[in-house]
Every structure is written in structure tokens, then in C-alpha cells.
Amino acid sequence: MKFKQLFFQMLLAWTVLGLGVNTSIAADDLVTFDYQGRVKVNGSPFNGTGQFKFSILNTSASATLWSNDGTGTGGTEPSSSIPLSVSDGIFDVMIGDPAAGMQSINSSIFNSPTPLKLRTWFNDGVNGFQKLNPDSNLANITLVTLRTGGQDFIIYVNGTTGNDSNNGLTTNTAKKTIQAAVNIVPPRLNSNVTIDIADGVYREEVNVNGISAIRGKALTFLGDETWSMATGSNPTVRITGTDSDVSPVKTRLFGIYADQCSGVTVRGIYFNYCATAGFWGQNGSYTVLNSKATNCGGTSFDGDGGFVCEHQSKAIFTNCDARQNQTRGFFVAVNSRADITSCSAISNTGDGFQFIGQASVRMWPPLVSTNNGGNGISGGSFTDFSFQPPFSGSTSNNASYGVSVSYNSFVHYYSLGGFTNTGNALGTLQLIYGSSSY
């Protein structure tokens, strides 16, 4: 017998949500969604009980991610069917509902920024099963909105319980690595996006490239929210360049490397044992708050140290602590600007704070730069930096000068107030090669 042609049409122009409206997510991250459609046989709406089969496929429809009985593969038809009542061609079913005789759906399959496919087969009881066309698109609206920047979002990271195949949108579906969270952030942000990082050690180099936030919005890496320099400990979120704390060999260059970004904020993160720098920001605008860097940088001039801003960037460093880094604690260079407030540089191999290459820096109290192997603060190569009044803090017991200014650079002292500049091996202030102070 020649099969009668079956027609399928959606009742509405639907985009089915993987997470969000018209979905239900259980505590174990199972998802169901309401699916409604219409079937016709020979142009007439079907009435009665029909048999249906369902599969969720990847974007290219080449792989089956879920089927109603768990037997479908490669987009092929499942073995078992679901009876549904159809009235005037319209059927309604909760996809993934065990009460309807279906396999459960884990929400992780919707971790896709491009639409998945829902494929349906229908049997009217006369002509056997036929695939209904076209496949329906299933879009995770939460991820789509995240990528287009329509509203504020949090992406969760947990190095212990997370999995990078998760969508990262709840604490129970956290990403495992910070980089995996960065990878789903859209390049253009019209909203605030927070990467909420659980306490723990993250042995990775995080690369953030080309992410731009509109004015007043930010991409925030949120670590330890309670840490400050006054706590006398380390932030509980650590990004490290070593693969072992027992034998701390620096195997990665950076903790966070950010290039051509705007509106990137880092808060409450501890960087250590990174071969070049704990935080490095260039060609953009960056804010680093309540963070710490130790044992970062290398033994050469290019091993830049704890916190770095260079190549036409603007940075704000507030309540940050750099100590025992190789080369420098803080480094601002190459046509960059920075505001440094309430920061400390202690026992670094080179200078505590170094500014070169037409950098412009304002330093706000209090500031501490002590026991460094070079100068407490140095500026060179057409750089200007200033101590904003009423300034307080100290540059003491450094191996060279308290303040060194060289190569046509300029330092503004204003009123130093309670600032202490004593005990430096070579003296309080050095002015050389066309430099001056006021």
C-alpha cells in the first residue's frame, strides 16, 4: 500500500526553552519542557490517539543527545513510542517527563549556544511511523541571552564539583575551569556578567581576549569576597602557574592574561608562581581589587612580576598586595595610565613599583613599598607619576632608592603628609638624565 503523506506544522512559531520559561528543572538538574504541535493526515487535522517518538539531536542533526526511550542513535528513530491524545490535530506533551513514559533529560545537553533539534515521528495507526518535517529548534534562551548580553548573568565555576560540559548557569551545573566560563562570555557586553569562582586552587592560565563592555557594565572575576590586606592571610581563590605545591615549578606564564578588553574587573584572587605575571592587562581597561600576587615573574627583565598594565591600557589597582615576586611588584608601561590606591609592594626581587615608557600614574594613600631588592618606586622614559595629597605610607629599607626618577621623567610630590622615605640603601630620591620633581 502506498503511504498517505503526513504533514506536520507547529501551532506556534516556537523556540522551546532548555532552561527558563515553560521548563522545569529538578534538584538533580533534570529538565522537562512543554511541547505543542499539530499533525495533519492528507491535509486534514488528525483526531484520536496517535503514537509519537521523540529525539533531541545536536545542531547538525548528526547525533542523538536524548530519545524518549534511550535507544535512538545518530538521528535515527527510537524503538518505543508514546501514546498521545490528538484533538483537531493538536497534541501537547511534556518532553522528558518520566510520568509520560519518557527517559529523563539532563539539562547539560542544552549547553549549546546554537539551537538543538527536536525530531518527531508519528503513527496514525494506519500508515506506520513517519518522520515529521521540519525538525523543531530548541534554543537555550538563557545562553542565547547571555551571548547577546540582554541581562545580567552569573557563570559559576567550581574546581572540585564542576564539569566544563555543564552550562555554568547554576551552582549545581558549575564549570570546572575559569577558562571554560570565559569561553561562553559574549565579545560585546550590554550587561554585567560575573564569573563566580568557588574557593579552591585553579591550575590554569586564563586568557581573556576581545571582550568589551559598554560604559557602566563589567565582566567580573569574583573570587574571595571577604579578603583584604588586613586579614593577614591569602585570598581563598588561587590561580597558580605551578602544577604542584610540593615542587612549585612555574609551568604557565600568567594567572589572568587580558588583551583588547574593556570593563574587566578582578576581585579577591590570589596569584602565585606565574612565570611572567599574576595579572597582565594590555590594550584595554582593567580594575583589580583586593587581590594578591606572590612568587610571580622571572629572573629576567621580561619577567614582569605581580600586577602588570601596559600597551595603551588604563588600570585601577586598589587594595592589592604584591610581595616576593621576581623582578617587580607592580609594573605600568608603554603609554598606559594607572590609579594605584592602598597597595603594597614588599620584598620583591626588583622594584616595588615601576613605571616606564610614557606611563602616567597617580598614587593614592596609603602606599607601602619596603624591603624590595631595587627601588621602592621608580619612573623612567618620559613617565610622570604623582603622590596624591594628603599622601601617607612608606618607601623604606629598599636596596636602592626610595624614589628614583630617570630619562626625562617627572614626579609630583605635592604634600607627602605622613609619608616615610627612610632607610633605603642608596638614599631617599634619585633624579637623573633630565628628570625633575616638584
ChimeraX attribute file (.defattr): number of C-alpha atoms within 10 A of each C-alpha:
attribute: neighborCount
match mode: 1-to-1
recipient: residues
	/A:1	4
	/A:2	5
	/A:3	9
	/A:4	11
	/A:5	11
	/A:6	21
	/A:7	18
	/A:8	20
	/A:9	16
	/A:10	15
	/A:11	13
	/A:12	9
	/A:13	9
	/A:14	14
	/A:15	14
	/A:16	24
	/A:17	22
	/A:18	27
	/A:19	21
	/A:20	14
	/A:21	12
	/A:22	13
	/A:23	15
	/A:24	18
	/A:25	16
	/A:26	10
	/A:27	8
	/A:28	10
	/A:29	14
	/A:30	15
	/A:31	25
	/A:32	23
	/A:33	21
	/A:34	16
	/A:35	17
	/A:36	16
	/A:37	18
	/A:38	19
	/A:39	26
	/A:40	18
	/A:41	16
	/A:42	11
	/A:43	11
	/A:44	12
	/A:45	16
	/A:46	21
	/A:47	17
	/A:48	12
	/A:49	16
	/A:50	18
	/A:51	18
	/A:52	21
	/A:53	24
	/A:54	24
	/A:55	27
	/A:56	27
	/A:57	27
	/A:58	21
	/A:59	17
	/A:60	11
	/A:61	17
	/A:62	12
	/A:63	16
	/A:64	21
	/A:65	21
	/A:66	24
	/A:67	29
	/A:68	27
	/A:69	19
	/A:70	16
	/A:71	14
	/A:72	22
	/A:73	16
	/A:74	13
	/A:75	21
	/A:76	17
	/A:77	22
	/A:78	20
	/A:79	12
	/A:80	17
	/A:81	20
	/A:82	17
	/A:83	14
	/A:84	15
	/A:85	15
	/A:86	19
	/A:87	15
	/A:88	13
	/A:89	19
	/A:90	18
	/A:91	20
	/A:92	14
	/A:93	16
	/A:94	18
	/A:95	25
	/A:96	24
	/A:97	19
	/A:98	13
	/A:99	9
	/A:100	14
	/A:101	15
	/A:102	20
	/A:103	16
	/A:104	19
	/A:105	23
	/A:106	17
	/A:107	20
	/A:108	18
	/A:109	19
	/A:110	27
	/A:111	22
	/A:112	20
	/A:113	18
	/A:114	17
	/A:115	23
	/A:116	25
	/A:117	23
	/A:118	24
	/A:119	23
	/A:120	22
	/A:121	18
	/A:122	22
	/A:123	18
	/A:124	19
	/A:125	11
	/A:126	8
	/A:127	15
	/A:128	12
	/A:129	18
	/A:130	18
	/A:131	19
	/A:132	16
	/A:133	14
	/A:134	14
	/A:135	17
	/A:136	21
	/A:137	19
	/A:138	22
	/A:139	23
	/A:140	25
	/A:141	20
	/A:142	21
	/A:143	24
	/A:144	17
	/A:145	15
	/A:146	25
	/A:147	18
	/A:148	15
	/A:149	20
	/A:150	14
	/A:151	14
	/A:152	15
	/A:153	19
	/A:154	19
	/A:155	25
	/A:156	26
	/A:157	30
	/A:158	24
	/A:159	19
	/A:160	15
	/A:161	13
	/A:162	19
	/A:163	19
	/A:164	20
	/A:165	16
	/A:166	23
	/A:167	26
	/A:168	27
	/A:169	21
	/A:170	14
	/A:171	16
	/A:172	18
	/A:173	23
	/A:174	26
	/A:175	28
	/A:176	23
	/A:177	22
	/A:178	26
	/A:179	17
	/A:180	19
	/A:181	25
	/A:182	19
	/A:183	12
	/A:184	18
	/A:185	22
	/A:186	20
	/A:187	18
	/A:188	16
	/A:189	25
	/A:190	21
	/A:191	20
	/A:192	20
	/A:193	23
	/A:194	19
	/A:195	23
	/A:196	21
	/A:197	27
	/A:198	23
	/A:199	17
	/A:200	16
	/A:201	16
	/A:202	24
	/A:203	19
	/A:204	21
	/A:205	21
	/A:206	20
	/A:207	16
	/A:208	19
	/A:209	15
	/A:210	15
	/A:211	21
	/A:212	21
	/A:213	22
	/A:214	13
	/A:215	11
	/A:216	9
	/A:217	17
	/A:218	23
	/A:219	25
	/A:220	19
	/A:221	22
	/A:222	20
	/A:223	24
	/A:224	23
	/A:225	13
	/A:226	11
	/A:227	23
	/A:228	19
	/A:229	17
	/A:230	7
	/A:231	9
	/A:232	8
	/A:233	10
	/A:234	20
	/A:235	24
	/A:236	19
	/A:237	23
	/A:238	25
	/A:239	26
	/A:240	32
	/A:241	28
	/A:242	21
	/A:243	16
	/A:244	12
	/A:245	9
	/A:246	7
	/A:247	8
	/A:248	15
	/A:249	14
	/A:250	21
	/A:251	17
	/A:252	18
	/A:253	23
	/A:254	29
	/A:255	31
	/A:256	24
	/A:257	18
	/A:258	24
	/A:259	21
	/A:260	17
	/A:261	22
	/A:262	28
	/A:263	20
	/A:264	23
	/A:265	18
	/A:266	20
	/A:267	24
	/A:268	26
	/A:269	30
	/A:270	26
	/A:271	30
	/A:272	27
	/A:273	31
	/A:274	33
	/A:275	28
	/A:276	29
	/A:277	37
	/A:278	35
	/A:279	30
	/A:280	23
	/A:281	29
	/A:282	24
	/A:283	19
	/A:284	23
	/A:285	24
	/A:286	25
	/A:287	20
	/A:288	24
	/A:289	21
	/A:290	24
	/A:291	30
	/A:292	30
	/A:293	32
	/A:294	27
	/A:295	27
	/A:296	35
	/A:297	31
	/A:298	22
	/A:299	16
	/A:300	10
	/A:301	13
	/A:302	12
	/A:303	19
	/A:304	29
	/A:305	38
	/A:306	38
	/A:307	30
	/A:308	23
	/A:309	31
	/A:310	25
	/A:311	19
	/A:312	19
	/A:313	24
	/A:314	24
	/A:315	24
	/A:316	18
	/A:317	24
	/A:318	19
	/A:319	22
	/A:320	26
	/A:321	26
	/A:322	28
	/A:323	26
	/A:324	25
	/A:325	36
	/A:326	28
	/A:327	30
	/A:328	35
	/A:329	36
	/A:330	31
	/A:331	24
	/A:332	31
	/A:333	26
	/A:334	19
	/A:335	19
	/A:336	25
	/A:337	25
	/A:338	25
	/A:339	17
	/A:340	24
	/A:341	19
	/A:342	19
	/A:343	26
	/A:344	26
	/A:345	28
	/A:346	26
	/A:347	25
	/A:348	31
	/A:349	24
	/A:350	26
	/A:351	35
	/A:352	35
	/A:353	28
	/A:354	24
	/A:355	30
	/A:356	24
	/A:357	20
	/A:358	21
	/A:359	29
	/A:360	23
	/A:361	24
	/A:362	16
	/A:363	19
	/A:364	20
	/A:365	20
	/A:366	19
	/A:367	21
	/A:368	23
	/A:369	29
	/A:370	29
	/A:371	26
	/A:372	32
	/A:373	21
	/A:374	27
	/A:375	35
	/A:376	35
	/A:377	26
	/A:378	25
	/A:379	31
	/A:380	24
	/A:381	20
	/A:382	20
	/A:383	27
	/A:384	25
	/A:385	25
	/A:386	19
	/A:387	21
	/A:388	18
	/A:389	14
	/A:390	14
	/A:391	21
	/A:392	19
	/A:393	20
	/A:394	20
	/A:395	28
	/A:396	25
	/A:397	23
	/A:398	31
	/A:399	22
	/A:400	24
	/A:401	27
	/A:402	31
	/A:403	24
	/A:404	24
	/A:405	29
	/A:406	21
	/A:407	18
	/A:408	18
	/A:409	27
	/A:410	23
	/A:411	22
	/A:412	14
	/A:413	14
	/A:414	14
	/A:415	13
	/A:416	16
	/A:417	11
	/A:418	13
	/A:419	18
	/A:420	16
	/A:421	22
	/A:422	16
	/A:423	18
	/A:424	23
	/A:425	15
	/A:426	15
	/A:427	19
	/A:428	20
	/A:429	17
	/A:430	18
	/A:431	18
	/A:432	13
	/A:433	12
	/A:434	12
	/A:435	21
	/A:436	17
	/A:437	16
	/A:438	8
